[in-house]
Amino acid sequence: LPGAIALVVAKPETALHLRRSLTAKSAQSVAVMTPDEALAIGQQTGPTPDVFVIEADLAIQGGGLRLMSDLRSRTATRNASFAIYCAPDSQVPAAMVFDLGANDLFSPGTPPAEMALRLARLVARKREADHLRASVEDGLRMAVIDPLTGLHNRRYGLARLQAICDRARNSGSMFAVLVADIDRFKQVNDRFGHAAGDTVLAEVAQRLRANLRAGDLVARIGGEEFLIAL
């Protein structure tokens, strides 16, 4: 899929010129945004740009750098890449641009073909980082999830139970713990095989999940044991 690039510049004619130049040289999707529209990303439906191209001097000298810092601090846009567009008369030094976290720096003298290639590379790097981040998150999630039932495993369950105990001790509140065991589960395995036993475990887990209120903790902690903290 083509990348999404947002142009945030002070003058509409500059934005349209950049958009036209980039569209002619690149397959990326290029949209023009105001600073307020950029800051509103995440509060409404719609894709988040892969790359923001922000003019250094928005409204006041260095205003674009403050906008970049603000976007980097927000959950919806913190993983985007940022390029700063500096006009020839800008007093913003390049060292400050990169020190504040910009990934690239452009000027009106940058050829459109070069700018398009550099933006494409920023899109590619951003998506590589997204993929790595998702892989790490999946790995962390799978480390505490039982693959058969989809419930949290002993590693998660016991640590979470300790946290519940600590919170109750500090606040003086009450909680309850229920350990459920499946009667005659060994007979199911012996008579019908372990595949049938796995089906029973998965079905029990599904019914527990469906009937417990939101916020309850369910963890499969043994072969046929389930821990429920209320």
N, C-alpha and C positions, 0 to 999 in steps of 0.2 A: 504494500500500500504506500502511496506517496506520503511524504511527511507534511505536517501542518506548520506553517510559518506565520507568525503574527508580526506585523509592522506597526510600531508605535512611534510616530514622528509628529513633530509640532505642526507642520504645514500640510494641508490636504494635497496640494499639488506635488509636494515631494513624495508623499505616500503613494500617490497614483503613478508617478514616474517610476519609483522603485518597484512597485507591484507589476507594472507593465514590462519592465526590463527583466525581472526575475521570471515572470511567467513565460517569456519568450525563450529563456535559456534553461529552464528547469521544469521537471515534472512535478515539483512540489506544489502543494496547495498554499497559496499566499492570500492572507486576509489583512485588512487594515483595521486597527483597533484604536480607540482612545484609551488614555490611562485608566479611566473609570471602568471601561469595559474589560480591560485586562485584569483589574483588581476584582472584578465581579465573577471571574471564572471560578467555578466550584460552587457558586450559589445558584446556578441554573444548569439545566441540561445542555449537553453539547461537548464536543471533543476539546481536550486541552492541547494547545499548541506544543509541538516538539521543540520549537525554537522561537524565542522572542528577539526581534531586532528592534532595539530601543534607541532613539536619538538621545545623545548625551545631555543636551540642553533643552529639556522640556519645560517650558514656561520660564524657568530660571536656570542659571548656570549650574550644571551638575544635577538637575532635576531628574534626568533619566537614570542616573546611578542610584538615586534614592528609590525610584520605582523598581529597579532591578532588585535591590536589597529587600524591598517589601515583598515582591513576588517570590523571592527565594525563601522567605520566612513562612509562606503559606503552604498548607498541605497540598492543595490542588496543583500548584505550579512549582514547587520546590525542586522537582526532578527535571524540569525543562532545562534546555541549554539557552545561553544568553549571548547575544552579540550586540555591541554598542556601535552606533552610527555617529561619528563625529564630523561635524561641519568644519570647513577650513578655519573659521574664526573662533572655534571652540577653545576655551582655555583649560579644558579638562586634560590632564596629562595621561598618556597611555599607561604609565605605571600604576596610576590610581585605578584605571579601568580594570586592569587584570588583578590588582590587589583586592578589589571588592568582589571578585568572583566571575567576571566575564570570561566567556570561552573564546571570543574572537572580537576583533575590532575592524570596522570598515570606515571608509571615507567616501565622499562623492567621487573621488578619482579612482576608486576600485572598479575595474572592468566588470560589467554585468556577468560575463561568463565565469570569471574567477570567483565572484561573489556567490554565484549559484553553486559552483563546485564546493566551495568552503561550507556553505550552508547545508549542502547534501551530506557532507562529512559530519557536520554537527548532528544532523538527524540520525545518521547511522550510529554514531557513538552513543547518543542518547538512548537509542533503542537497544543497543548492546548492554548498556547499563541497566535498562529496564528488565531485560531478560535475565541478567545475573541476579538482580534484586529479587525477581520472582522465584528463581531457582533456590536462593537462600531461604526465602520465606516458606517455600514448599518443603524444603528440607527440615526447617525448624518445626513446621506444623506436623509433618509425618513422624518426627521424633517423639511426639506426645499423643499420637492417634493410633488406636488399634486398627490395623488394616482390615480385619474381618468384620467388626461391628461398626466401625466409624466412631466409636466412643473414645473418650480420653483414656489413656492407659494408666498403669500404676505410677509411672514417673510423674505424670501430671497430677493424678488424683491425690496422691499422698502429700505432695507439695501444696496443692490447693487446699486440702483439708487442714494443713498446718496454718495456712494463712487465715482460714476461717476461724480456727481456734484462737489465734492471736488477736484477730479483730474483735471476737466475742469477749475475750479477756480484758481488752483495753476499754471496750464500751459498756461492759456489763450486760450485754445482750445474750440471748439464748439461741442455740441451734440444736438440731437433731441429726443423727447419722443412722442410716438403715443399711444393713448388709443383706442383700438378697442372694439366695443360693437356689439353683435349679435342682429339684428333687429327681432322683433316679436318672441323672444325666448320663452316668457311666453306662447304664443299660441301653440308652439310645445309641451310644457309640459302639457298644459290643454287638448289638443286634442289627443295626442299620448301617454302621460304618461311620467314620469320622466326617465324611462329607455331609451326612445327614445331621450329625452333631453340630457342625459349623452352621448349617441352615437354621437349626433351633436357636443357637446363640444369636445369630443375626436377627431373627424374628423377635426374640425377647428384647434385644437392644432397641429395635424399632418401636416396639410397643411401649417400652419405658420412656423413650424420647417423646413419643406422641402424647403420653398421658401426664407427663410432668409439667408443671407450670414453668414459664420462662424464668431463667435465673437459677434453676436447680442444677446441681452438678451431678453428672452421671459418669462414672469411670469403671471400665471393666478392669478389675484388679486381679483376676485369676482365671483359671480355665472356665469356671461357670459361676463366678462371683461378681456381683455388681455393687458398687458403693454409691449411695445416694445421700448427699448432704442437704438438709432442708433448713 
